[in-house]
Amino acid sequence: MLIDVLSIAYNTVSKEEDPNIPFPQADTFDNIIKLLNLLYKGDLNKYKITDHFKFTSRQTDYYTNSAIYLGFVEKRHIEKSVYFTLSEKGYQTFSLPEKEKHLAIIKSIFEHSVFKRAYIEWYEEKFITKDRVVEIMLEEDLRVASDSTLYRRARTIICWIEWINDIENKMINNSSL
């Protein structure tokens, strides 16, 4: 329900520092969910993920790094391959019933203050511009390479807010998640 998501947004304590990993650039949040569901079945190397999703190597990095950023995935190097596995948090989250799983994912997003602030502003105003998201990112002192990178990352934030909104609508309408 909307009340659940709002409560999470207002009550989640943001991490003091983002993980030492690139800020997410993965606009299709459903691909992150699909990746996590796939890893719930077993560890995969980078090549298998790239092949499964028909991603480029760079896209695989974007989506796996986003899952790591949220704390659901760990990256391991075995011999000359890079493998990805669900973290303990990932297994716990993906073992939950659908509604609770989605709420836990949303909470993980809101543990990062830039997402939390952008969502709350979007909720209160019913809209948020990419320029405003960039302002929030700068206020949060996010370290990115350039202005164009800021705008690409702002696009990701807006896409994740849209995903959260879609999940809220499904919960409100009691449709399947």
N, C-alpha and C positions, 0 to 999 in steps of 0.2 A: 504494500500500500504506500501511497504518497507520504502518509504520516511516518511510516518506518524510514523511508529514505531521508526525509527532512530531519528526523530525529538523529539519524546517523550523521548527516551533514553538520548539524549544529553541535553534536556531542563528541564527535571523533577528535581525539587529540592528534594534531599533526606531528610527524616526526621532526626532530630538530634539524636534521640534515638529510638530504636525499642520498640514496646509495651512490657509490662511486661507479656509476654506469651512465651511458648516454641518456639524456632525457628522451622519453618516448617519442618516436615518430612512426606510429602505427595507427592509421586512421580507421581501419575496419576492426572495431573491437570484437566483433563476432569471430574474426580469425584468431584472436588471442584465446577466446573461449574454446574454439575448435582445437587449437594447439594444446591447451591444457587438458581437454578431454582425451586427446590422443596420447599425451604423456601419462595420463592416469592409467592407461593400459600398459605402459612400459617405457623405458628410456629409449631415446632415439638420438642418432648422430645428426649432425647438421645436414649432411647429404640427404638422408631419408626425409627430413622435414622439408627441405627444399624441393625434393622430388614429389612428395605427397601433395603439397600445396601448389605446385607449379610456380613457385616463387623464384626470383633471382636470389643469388647468395646474399645480396645486400638486404632484400626484403626479409629473408630468414633472420638476419641479424636484427632488423628492426623489431620483428615480432617476438623473437626470443628475448631480446634485451628488455622489451616492455614487460614481459612476464617475469623476468628477473627483477626489474624495477619494482613491481608490485609484491615481490616476495614469494611468488608461487613456484619459481623454477630456479634450479641451480645448474651451473655450467661446470662440466668436468672435462679434463683433457686425459684421454686414455690412449697411450701410444701416440699415434700421429692424428688421431681424430678428436673432434669436439663433440661431446655428448651432453644432452640435456635431460634432466630428471626433475620430477616434482619435488619440491621441498616438503618438509613436514607440514608447513602451513598449507601448501598446495594439496597434499593428500587429505588433510583435515577438511579443507574447504570443499573439495570435489567429492567428498563422501557425504556431504549434507544433502537433504532434500532440496529440490530446485529453488524454492523461494528463499530459504535460508542461505543457500549457496550464492545466489545473486546478491543478496544483502551483504554477505561477507565480502564478496568481490567489490561491491560499491564502497564498503568501509575501507578496504585496502586502497582504493583510489583516493578516498578522502583523507587518508593518512598523509597525503602529500598536499601541503597547504595551497599550492597554486590551483590544483583541481578543486579543492574544497571551496576556496574563495570564488573561483569562476562559476562553479555550480550555484552557490548561494546567490550570487549576483544575478545569474541567469534566471533562477527561480523567482527572485523578487521582482525583476524587471520583465520577465518572460522573453528576454532576448539578451544576447551579449555579442558585441562585435569582436572581430579579430583584433582590431586596434586596442580595444579595452583589455582583451586577454593578454596582449603583449605588455600593456602597462602593468598588469598584475604580475606578469613574469619578471619584469624589471624591478618592481617593488619587492619581489621575493628573492631578488639577486641571483636568478638562474644563470648559470654559466653556459653560454652557447657561443658559437664561433662568430656569427654575424647577424645582421638584421634580417636577412632573408631566412636564415635558420630559425630565428625567433618566430617568424610568421609561419613557417612550416610546422613548428612545434605548437603554435597557437591553434593551427588547424586540427592537430591531434586532440588538443584539449576540448575543442568544440565538438569534435566527433565523439569523444568519450561521454560528454554531457548528453549528446543526442542519444547515445546507447542507453545511458541511465534513464533518460526520459522514456525511451521505448520500453524498457523493463518496467518502469512505474506504470505505464499505460496498460501493459499486459497484466500486472498485478491488480490494478483497479478493475479491469474488465474480466478478471478471473480466467483469462485465456491461458493456454499452456505456454510455459516459458521454454 
